Amino acid sequence: MTRTNLITNASFRSATTGWLALSTASISRVTTNGFIGDSALLVSSVTSTSTGVVLTNFVTIDESKDYSISAYLKIDSTAVAGSVTMNITWANSSNTTVLTSTATLSVPKDGEWYRIGLTVPAATILGTAVKAKVSFTPTTSSTITSFYLDAVLFEQNSYIEEFYEDFNQVSSTIQSQIVSQNDSTALTASKQSLENSIVNNALRRMPQPYISGLKLQADVILNGLILNTIDENNVVWVCTDIKNWWTLPEAEVPDINRGLDDGSYNVRGRWKARVVTLEGSILPPGPEYMPAARSKLISALSDLVYLGGILAVDEGPVKVSKVHMIGQPNMDVKNARGRIDFSVQLRAGDPVKYSWNYQDVDGYYSATPFSFKITSAASAASYTSGTRRYTVSNTFVVGDYVIVSSASPSAWNLATPTQVTAVDSGGAWFEVTASDPATSYTSGAIARLAYSKTTVSNDGNTVVPTIVTITGPMSASSYIKNLTNGNSMKLVKQLRPANYQVTVQSVTRSADVATLSSASPHGLFVGDVVNISISGNASFDGEKTITSVTTNTFTYASVGSNLAYTTVTSSTATLVSADVAVIDTYNQTVTYRGIADAGRSILDANIDWLKLSPGTNVIQVETGTPASSTTNTRVVVQYRSGWIG
């Protein structure tokens, strides 16, 4: 979790190096009342949106990563208040702009610092972007003539964190100004040397915690509080230990006596909740910084009782646990400078430490989704040198297994699942290795997906749960299996497609309630939203929510006069949205059509739930025997790698 600020002179400790005035504006370094330390940048003679300040050189970026950009702005009380726009220019290798991101902040003229910031997700950065610049200009409606700038942060991150500056980017002369003059240590230009100097200065004349060889990697985060770092006030936040984090949690095995025989039965044990103690020190440069630092710690801990929070430790990779605070935290002020030693006891109900995707609220990653049309009619077929090609409109991929039925002549059928060896990029055909039918194809063939596979990697050392989301159509008797460990889940109810349609036989309306009937069981449910189309009377039509059902009838609210049509033709009720099932194997819950209460009933009672073993897991979806559908089925497996130690 090492942080890197891409801006090389982010707090203007080194004059105006790396920054350029735009148009008629002028820039100068001031050495009083900076946000970080004493220095800041004064941007004056700003008269239009083309004036201001810009980074001299582009910074290199990775378009596949998220970025956060922020800065602090100030306007003196004697100046004119107004708005400042932060502009991020994303460019390709030829320095041509491919995207511009902006954020605007209205800055009062009160002499206080205000933060402007934005995050830019990777999904919005064009693939051709390889570099970026940041600039600050007045907005169109602004009347300001000058403003101050400090603490510019441009880093690879999905959210805005507190300001960070890589001291490797600061000259040794400026570095020596950051440290107290009481520190006679000869500084080099290295970041490690400066960090050690700041730490030693903060530790002088007091008992030192064991931090020998300290390297501030910002590699521990508790509920948003970053430890092993130096913050914007040169306060050093140190994590000295996380007891019980690095070891196995406590194990528990039931002791079940063997009746009158000696000993106990060999039964399956389990890991108990993990209880860890996070210990550390807060090392302010002076006593005036101690109250704010203590408040910052208390704020981070305050939500850990009711809501819990995230403890993330960069062990290469980052490992995360959801924790609650237990017991009373200890915070002891050790000396007049304001050093605080603290310890916090935390309980992780789930003893597994997980990899974490910060783009998802529960930290899950998504494996490559299954997306396929279960059945399609083949308009043509041909055979060449051991290969059959079926012309269909489909989404099969190489490696899928298909069945072909109803072909004329029947020699073109594939009765057993056969692997797809090639596909058209536009989904117009697929090929399989099969024998020569020895006859010309006529018509009728239906190609059906038998099963599809993908691999999911659990990089940890213990079994982890998954969340499986299925968007219909999917027939009853379909399976989702982990071929690696034998886990299997079977659907016993179908998931309907978005175009699931019921033929309406009769319709009546009484007391503003429409009742429609079908010749056969309609398969609709209370709460379904359907598009009604009644031939000859549009007053029944539109998107309606079903309020009651029997096997062959359903009702919905319909304002209008009482009517009765005992027989209607060319009339339908079409489901608006496909059925969705969400199978959460962590909490062992199933949500079906947005309803959790009856969701469990769509799965066979004798299931294993779908979990991932350590290493590579082969996940297979078997589709049963569905009716033909013109819409795609989608299956998404979400997961987190997990470690028990």
GUPAMAR-306502 format. One record per residue (C-alpha): x, y, z; residue in one letter; residue number from 1. Coordinates in steps of 0.2 Angstrom, whole numbers, plus 5000, padded with zeros to 4 digits. Layout:
GUPAMAR-306502
    c1    c2    c3  type  seq
     X     Y     Z     A  NUM
...
This chain:
GUPAMAR-306502
    c1    c2    c3  type  seq
  5000  5000  5000     M    1
  5015  5012  4997     T    2
  5008  5029  4991     R    3
  5016  5039  4978     T    4
  5012  5058  4974     N    5
  5015  5060  4956     L    6
  5017  5079  4959     I    7
  5036  5082  4962     T    8
  5034  5099  4971     N    9
  5017  5097  4978     A   10
  5019  5109  4993     S   11
  5031  5122  4985     F   12
  5046  5118  4997     R   13
  5057  5120  4981     S   14
  5051  5138  4975     A   15
  5040  5136  4959     T   16
  5050  5122  4952     T   17
  5038  5111  4941     G   18
  5025  5124  4939     W   19
  5021  5137  4925     L   20
  5010  5152  4925     A   21
  4996  5152  4912     L   22
  4994  5167  4900     S   23
  4996  5184  4909     T   24
  4996  5176  4926     A   25
  5011  5176  4938     S   26
  5016  5164  4951     I   27
  5028  5166  4966     S   28
  5032  5156  4981     R   29
  5027  5163  4998     V   30
  5034  5157  5015     T   31
  5020  5161  5027     T   32
  5004  5153  5031     N   33
  5006  5138  5020     G   34
  4994  5123  5022     F   35
  5009  5111  5023     I   36
  5023  5120  5032     G   37
  5026  5138  5029     D   38
  5027  5138  5010     S   39
  5013  5140  4997     A   40
  5011  5146  4979     L   41
  5003  5163  4976     L   42
  4994  5164  4959     V   43
  4991  5182  4954     S   44
  4985  5193  4939     S   45
  4972  5180  4935     V   46
  4959  5189  4923     T   47
  4951  5175  4913     S   48
  4948  5156  4912     T   49
  4964  5155  4902     S   50
  4975  5162  4916     T   51
  4981  5153  4931     G   52
  4994  5139  4935     V   53
  4998  5123  4927     V   54
  5010  5108  4930     L   55
  5025  5111  4918     T   56
  5027  5093  4913     N   57
  5015  5078  4911     F   58
  5015  5064  4924     V   59
  5014  5046  4917     T   60
  4998  5037  4921     I   61
  4991  5019  4919     D   62
  4974  5021  4911     E   63
  4969  5004  4919     S   64
  4970  5012  4936     K   65
  4959  5024  4946     D   66
  4966  5041  4951     Y   67
  4962  5054  4964     S   68
  4967  5072  4963     I   69
  4966  5086  4976     S   70
  4973  5102  4982     A   71
  4971  5116  4995     Y   72
  4965  5134  4990     L   73
  4965  5150  4999     K   74
  4959  5168  4996     I   75
  4965  5182  5007     D   76
  4952  5193  5016     S   77
  4958  5208  5007     T   78
  4955  5200  4990     A   79
  4940  5195  4980     V   80
  4931  5179  4983     A   81
  4926  5167  4969     G   82
  4927  5150  4961     S   83
  4943  5140  4955     V   84
  4942  5126  4943     T   85
  4954  5111  4944     M   86
  4957  5104  4927     N   87
  4965  5087  4923     I   88
  4970  5085  4905     T   89
  4973  5067  4900     W   90
  4984  5065  4884     A   91
  4990  5051  4872     N   92
  5008  5048  4868     S   93
  5008  5062  4855     S   94
  5002  5075  4869     N   95
  4985  5076  4861     T   96
  4971  5078  4874     T   97
  4959  5063  4874     V   98
  4949  5068  4890     L   99
  4947  5083  4902     T  100
  4941  5080  4920     S  101
  4936  5095  4931     T  102
  4931  5100  4948     A  103
  4926  5118  4954     T  104
  4927  5125  4972     L  105
  4919  5141  4978     S  106
  4932  5149  4989     V  107
  4927  5162  5002     P  108
  4939  5177  5005     K  109
  4942  5173  5024     D  110
  4961  5167  5023     G  111
  4956  5149  5027     E  112
  4962  5134  5017     W  113
  4948  5124  5007     Y  114
  4951  5107  4999     R  115
  4946  5104  4981     I  116
  4946  5086  4974     G  117
  4939  5073  4962     L  118
  4942  5055  4958     T  119
  4943  5048  4941     V  120
  4938  5029  4939     P  121
  4948  5019  4926     A  122
  4932  5016  4917     A  123
  4931  5034  4911     T  124
  4950  5036  4906     I  125
  4952  5032  4888     L  126
  4964  5018  4883     G  127
  4975  5029  4873     T  128
  4978  5040  4888     A  129
  4996  5038  4895     V  130
  5000  5055  4903     K  131
  4991  5069  4913     A  132
  4993  5087  4918     K  133
  4984  5097  4932     V  134
  4980  5116  4931     S  135
  4970  5128  4941     F  136
  4961  5143  4933     T  137
  4946  5154  4938     P  138
  4929  5148  4933     T  139
  4919  5157  4919     T  140
  4908  5166  4932     S  141
  4923  5170  4944     S  142
  4929  5187  4947     T  143
  4944  5183  4958     I  144
  4961  5191  4954     T  145
  4973  5180  4964     S  146
  4973  5164  4975     F  147
  4985  5153  4985     Y  148
  4988  5135  4981     L  149
  4996  5121  4992     D  150
  4997  5102  4995     A  151
  4993  5096  4978     V  152
  4990  5077  4977     L  153
  4989  5067  4962     F  154
  4990  5048  4966     E  155
  4984  5031  4960     Q  156
  4969  5029  4971     N  157
  4950  5026  4971     S  158
  4946  5039  4984     Y  159
  4954  5055  4991     I  160
  4966  5052  5006     E  161
  4975  5065  5017     E  162
  4989  5074  5008     F  163
  5005  5064  5006     Y  164
  5022  5070  4999     E  165
  5036  5058  4993     D  166
  5051  5066  5001     F  167
  5062  5058  4988     N  168
  5055  5072  4977     Q  169
  5061  5086  4988     V  170
  5079  5093  4987     S  171
  5091  5090  5002     S  172
  5092  5108  5006     T  173
  5073  5109  5007     I  174
  5072  5093  5017     Q  175
  5084  5100  5030     S  176
  5071  5114  5033     Q  177
  5058  5102  5037     I  178
  5066  5095  5052     V  179
  5069  5104  5069     S  180
  5085  5113  5070     Q  181
  5089  5104  5086     N  182
  5092  5088  5075     D  183
  5110  5088  5070     S  184
  5108  5072  5060     T  185
  5116  5074  5043     A  186
  5102  5072  5030     L  187
  5104  5064  5013     T  188
  5091  5066  4999     A  189
  5083  5049  5002     S  190
  5066  5047  5009     K  191
  5071  5035  5022     Q  192
  5084  5046  5029     S  193
  5071  5060  5031     L  194
  5058  5049  5039     E  195
  5071  5043  5051     N  196
  5076  5061  5056     S  197
  5058  5066  5058     I  198
  5054  5051  5069     V  199
  5070  5053  5079     N  200
  5066  5072  5082     N  201
  5048  5067  5088     A  202
  5056  5054  5100     L  203
  5069  5064  5108     R  204
  5070  5064  5127     R  205
  5056  5051  5130     M  206
  5055  5032  5131     P  207
  5055  5025  5113     Q  208
  5044  5011  5107     P  209
  5052  4998  5098     Y  210
  5053  5004  5080     I  211
  5070  5000  5075     S  212
  5072  4999  5056     G  213
  5056  5009  5054     L  214
  5050  5011  5036     K  215
  5035  5021  5034     L  216
  5025  5012  5021     Q  217
  5007  5017  5025     A  218
  5004  4999  5026     D  219
  4991  4998  5040     V  220
  4973  5006  5039     I  221
  4960  5005  5052     L  222
  4943  5012  5047     N  223
  4951  5024  5036     G  224
  4965  5029  5048     L  225
  4982  5027  5040     I  226
  4996  5021  5051     L  227
  5015  5020  5047     N  228
  5014  5037  5039     T  229
  5018  5055  5042     I  230
  5003  5066  5040     D  231
  5001  5084  5034     E  232
  5006  5091  5051     N  233
  5022  5080  5052     N  234
  5014  5070  5065     V  235
  5021  5052  5064     V  236
  5008  5038  5066     W  237
  5016  5021  5070     V  238
  5009  5004  5071     C  239
  5021  4994  5082     T  240
  5012  4978  5082     D  241
  4995  4969  5078     I  242
  4995  4954  5091     K  243
  4987  4938  5084     N  244
  4986  4945  5067     W  245
  5001  4936  5060     W  246
  4996  4919  5068     T  247
  4982  4906  5066     L  248
  4966  4910  5076     P  249
  4960  4900  5090     E  250
  4954  4882  5085     A  251
  4939  4873  5093     E  252
  4935  4855  5091     V  253
  4919  4848  5100     P  254
  4924  4834  5112     D  255
  4910  4820  5109     I  256
  4913  4805  5120     N  257
  4912  4788  5112     R  258
  4899  4781  5124     G  259
  4907  4768  5135     L  260
  4922  4767  5124     D  261
  4938  4776  5127     D  262
  4941  4793  5120     G  263
  4931  4804  5109     S  264
  4925  4804  5091     Y  265
  4935  4812  5077     N  266
  4924  4827  5072     V  267
  4926  4842  5061     R  268
  4933  4857  5071     G  269
  4932  4876  5066     R  270
  4941  4892  5068     W  271
  4934  4904  5081     K  272
  4933  4923  5079     A  273
  4950  4931  5078     R  274
  4954  4944  5092     V  275
  4969  4955  5088     V  276
  4977  4970  5098     T  277
  4983  4984  5087     L  278
  4996  4994  5096     E  279
  5005  5010  5091     G  280
  5011  5027  5095     S  281
  5007  5045  5089     I  282
  5022  5056  5088     L  283
  5018  5074  5086     P  284
  5032  5087  5083     P  285
  5025  5098  5097     G  286
  5012  5098  5110     P  287
  5000  5109  5100     E  288
  4997  5095  5088     Y  289
  4992  5082  5101     M  290
  4974  5086  5103     P  291
  4970  5086  5085     A  292
  4979  5069  5083     A  293
  4970  5061  5098     R  294
  4953  5067  5091     S  295
  4958  5059  5074     K  296
  4961  5043  5082     L  297
  4945  5044  5092     I  298
  4935  5048  5077     S  299
  4942  5032  5068     A  300
  4937  5021  5083     L  301
  4920  5028  5086     S  302
  4911  5018  5073     D  303
  4919  5002  5077     L  304
  4907  4997  5091     V  305
  4890  4998  5081     Y  306
  4895  4997  5063     L  307
  4912  4989  5063     G  308
  4925  4994  5051     G  309
  4940  4987  5040     I  310
  4957  4983  5046     L  311
  4968  4982  5031     A  312
  4987  4976  5032     V  313
  4998  4976  5017     D  314
  5007  4959  5018     E  315
  5010  4959  5000     G  316
  4996  4956  4995     P  317
  4984  4967  5006     V  318
  4973  4957  5018     K  319
  4957  4963  5026     V  320
  4946  4959  5040     S  321
  4929  4966  5046     K  322
  4932  4971  5064     V  323
  4923  4978  5079     H  324
  4931  4986  5094     M  325
  4929  4977  5110     I  326
  4934  4982  5127     G  327
  4941  5000  5131     Q  328
  4955  5007  5120     P  329
  4970  5013  5129     N  330
  4977  5031  5125     M  331
  4992  5036  5136     D  332
  5000  5053  5134     V  333
  5018  5050  5138     K  334
  5027  5067  5138     N  335
  5026  5085  5137     A  336
  5028  5084  5118     R  337
  5012  5075  5117     G  338
  5017  5058  5112     R  339
  5002  5045  5113     I  340
  5004  5027  5115     D  341
  4988  5017  5111     F  342
  4981  5000  5110     S  343
  4965  4994  5103     V  344
  4957  4977  5105     Q  345
  4948  4971  5089     L  346
  4937  4956  5086     R  347
  4935  4949  5068     A  348
  4920  4938  5068     G  349
  4926  4930  5052     D  350
  4944  4924  5056     P  351
  4948  4923  5037     V  352
  4958  4938  5030     K  353
  4952  4942  5013     Y  354
  4959  4951  4998     S  355
  4948  4967  4995     W  356
  4941  4976  4980     N  357
  4938  4994  4986     Y  358
  4926  4996  4971     Q  359
  4913  4985  4979     D  360
  4905  4988  4996     V  361
  4909  4971  5002     D  362
  4926  4969  4994     G  363
  4921  4956  4981     Y  364
  4929  4954  4964     Y  365
  4920  4947  4949     S  366
  4926  4933  4939     A  367
  4924  4934  4920     T  368
  4904  4932  4918     P  369
  4896  4918  4909     F  370
  4885  4926  4896     S  371
  4876  4915  4883     F  372
  4860  4912  4873     K  373
  4854  4895  4879     I  374
  4846  4890  4862     T  375
  4846  4895  4844     S  376
  4840  4889  4828     A  377
  4853  4885  4815     A  378
  4849  4892  4798     S  379
  4862  4882  4789     A  380
  4876  4869  4792     A  381
  4891  4863  4783     S  382
  4905  4850  4784     Y  383
  4923  4852  4780     T  384
  4938  4840  4784     S  385
  4931  4834  4801     G  386
  4923  4850  4806     T  387
  4905  4855  4806     R  388
  4900  4873  4806     R  389
  4882  4878  4811     Y  390
  4876  4895  4806     T  391
  4866  4902  4821     V  392
  4864  4919  4830     S  393
  4872  4915  4847     N  394
  4885  4919  4860     T  395
  4894  4903  4862     F  396
  4913  4904  4866     V  397
  4927  4892  4862     V  398
  4927  4879  4876     G  399
  4908  4878  4878     D  400
  4899  4862  4876     Y  401
  4884  4861  4865     V  402
  4870  4849  4860     I  403
  4861  4850  4843     V  404
  4844  4842  4841     S  405
  4828  4842  4829     S  406
  4839  4843  4814     A  407
  4834  4838  4797     S  408
  4841  4826  4792     P  409
  4845  4819  4810     S  410
  4863  4815  4805     A  411
  4867  4833  4809     W  412
  4861  4831  4827     N  413
  4874  4831  4841     L  414
  4866  4820  4855     A  415
  4881  4821  4867     T  416
  4889  4837  4873     P  417
  4902  4842  4860     T  418
  4915  4856  4863     Q  419
  4915  4872  4853     V  420
  4932  4873  4844     T  421
  4929  4890  4834     A  422
  4917  4904  4834     V  423
  4913  4919  4823     D  424
  4918  4936  4832     S  425
  4900  4942  4828     G  426
  4891  4927  4834     G  427
  4886  4921  4817     A  428
  4892  4903  4818     W  429
  4901  4890  4828     F  430
  4912  4875  4824     E  431
  4914  4858  4832     V  432
  4925  4843  4828     T  433
  4912  4829  4823     A  434
  4910  4815  4810     S  435
  4904  4819  4792     D  436
  4884  4818  4792     P  437
  4886  4812  4774     A  438
  4870  4822  4769     T  439
  4866  4840  4766     S  440
  4858  4850  4780     Y  441
  4840  4855  4777     T  442
  4833  4864  4792     S  443
  4826  4863  4810     G  444
  4842  4861  4820     A  445
  4842  4869  4838     I  446
  4859  4872  4846     A  447
  4858  4872  4864     R  448
  4872  4876  4877     L  449
  4875  4860  4887     A  450
  4888  4868  4899     Y  451
  4901  4882  4900     S  452
  4917  4883  4910     K  453
  4928  4897  4917     T  454
  4942  4897  4930     T  455
  4942  4907  4946     V  456
  4959  4909  4956     S  457
  4958  4909  4975     N  458
  4976  4915  4979     D  459
  4974  4912  4998     G  460
  4976  4896  5008     N  461
  4959  4892  5014     T  462
  4941  4889  5007     V  463
  4931  4905  5004     V  464
  4913  4908  4999     P  465
  4906  4916  4984     T  466
  4891  4926  4978     I  467
  4883  4919  4962     V  468
  4871  4930  4953     T  469
  4860  4922  4939     I  470
  4850  4932  4927     T  471
  4837  4922  4917     G  472
  4832  4913  4907     P  473
  4838  4897  4916     M  474
  4828  4881  4917     S  475
  4825  4870  4932     A  476
  4837  4856  4934     S  477
  4852  4868  4929     S  478
  4868  4866  4939     Y  479
  4882  4877  4944     I  480
  4897  4867  4949     K  481
  4915  4869  4956     N  482
  4923  4854  4947     L  483
  4939  4857  4958     T  484
  4931  4853  4975     N  485
  4915  4845  4969     G  486
  4903  4858  4976     N  487
  4886  4859  4967     S  488
  4871  4869  4967     M  489
  4855  4864  4958     K  490
  4841  4875  4952     L  491
  4824  4868  4955     V  492
  4814  4883  4948     K  493
  4816  4891  4932     Q  494
  4822  4909  4930     L  495
  4811  4918  4917     R  496
  4818  4929  4903     P  497
  4813  4947  4901     A  498
  4802  4943  4886     N  499
  4793  4929  4895     Y  500
  4775  4930  4888     Q  501
  4758  4924  4893     V  502
  4744  4922  4880     T  503
  4728  4930  4887     V  504
  4712  4921  4884     Q  505
  4699  4932  4893     S  506
  4699  4949  4902     V  507
  4687  4957  4914     T  508
  4687  4973  4924     R  509
  4676  4976  4940     S  510
  4679  4989  4954     A  511
  4695  4995  4945     D  512
  4703  4978  4946     V  513
  4707  4969  4930     A  514
  4707  4950  4930     T  515
  4715  4941  4915     L  516
  4715  4922  4912     S  517
  4726  4910  4902     S  518
  4722  4893  4894     A  519
  4737  4885  4903     S  520
  4746  4889  4920     P  521
  4754  4907  4917     H  522
  4769  4906  4929     G  523
  4767  4924  4935     L  524
  4769  4930  4953     F  525
  4763  4943  4964     V  526
  4774  4958  4962     G  527
  4779  4954  4943     D  528
  4779  4969  4932     V  529
  4771  4965  4915     V  530
  4767  4974  4899     N  531
  4749  4971  4895     I  532
  4742  4972  4877     S  533
  4724  4968  4875     I  534
  4718  4968  4857     S  535
  4703  4979  4854     G  536
  4703  4989  4871     N  537
  4719  4999  4875     A  538
  4712  5004  4892     S  539
  4719  4988  4899     F  540
  4736  4991  4892     D  541
  4753  4997  4899     G  542
  4765  4991  4912     E  543
  4756  4984  4927     K  544
  4761  4976  4943     T  545
  4752  4960  4947     I  546
  4742  4960  4964     T  547
  4736  4942  4965     S  548
  4737  4926  4956     V  549
  4729  4909  4954     T  550
  4735  4895  4943     T  551
  4727  4902  4927     N  552
  4722  4920  4932     T  553
  4730  4936  4938     F  554
  4724  4953  4943     T  555
  4731  4971  4943     Y  556
  4724  4989  4946     A  557
  4715  4996  4931     S  558
  4704  5011  4933     V  559
  4689  5011  4921     G  560
  4672  5006  4918     S  561
  4667  4988  4921     N  562
  4670  4977  4906     L  563
  4670  4958  4902     A  564
  4678  4950  4887     Y  565
  4675  4931  4888     T  566
  4687  4928  4873     T  567
  4701  4939  4867     V  568
  4714  4935  4853     T  569
  4731  4942  4850     S  570
  4732  4948  4868     S  571
  4748  4945  4879     T  572
  4756  4949  4896     A  573
  4775  4950  4894     T  574
  4787  4951  4908     L  575
  4797  4967  4909     V  576
  4812  4961  4918     S  577
  4821  4944  4919     A  578
  4821  4934  4935     D  579
  4837  4937  4945     V  580
  4843  4925  4958     A  581
  4857  4930  4970     V  582
  4865  4915  4980     I  583
  4876  4922  4994     D  584
  4886  4907  5000     T  585
  4894  4917  5014     Y  586
  4878  4921  5023     N  587
  4869  4906  5015     Q  588
  4855  4916  5009     T  589
  4846  4916  4992     V  590
  4836  4931  4985     T  591
  4824  4927  4971     Y  592
  4815  4941  4961     R  593
  4821  4953  4974     G  594
  4813  4943  4988     I  595
  4824  4935  5001     A  596
  4810  4926  5011     D  597
  4806  4912  4998     A  598
  4822  4912  4989     G  599
  4830  4897  4997     R  600
  4816  4886  4988     S  601
  4823  4889  4971     I  602
  4838  4878  4976     L  603
  4839  4859  4979     D  604
  4839  4856  4998     A  605
  4854  4844  4996     N  606
  4867  4857  4990     I  607
  4885  4861  4995     D  608
  4884  4880  4992     W  609
  4898  4885  4980     L  610
  4914  4889  4988     K  611
  4932  4891  4981     L  612
  4947  4880  4987     S  613
  4964  4887  4987     P  614
  4972  4888  4970     G  615
  4963  4887  4953     T  616
  4945  4882  4953     N  617
  4935  4877  4937     V  618
  4917  4883  4938     I  619
  4905  4875  4926     Q  620
  4887  4880  4922     V  621
  4875  4867  4916     E  622
  4859  4873  4908     T  623
  4847  4859  4909     G  624
  4834  4858  4895     T  625
  4826  4875  4893     P  626
  4814  4882  4880     A  627
  4821  4892  4866     S  628
  4825  4910  4871     S  629
  4830  4926  4862     T  630
  4839  4934  4877     T  631
  4855  4930  4885     N  632
  4858  4921  4902     T  633
  4871  4929  4913     R  634
  4880  4921  4927     V  635
  4892  4931  4938     V  636
  4903  4923  4951     V  637
  4910  4935  4964     Q  638
  4924  4930  4976     Y  639
  4938  4936  4988     R  640
  4954  4926  4990     S  641
  4956  4921  5009     G  642
  4970  4917  5021     W  643
  4968  4909  5038     I  644
  4985  4913  5044     G  645
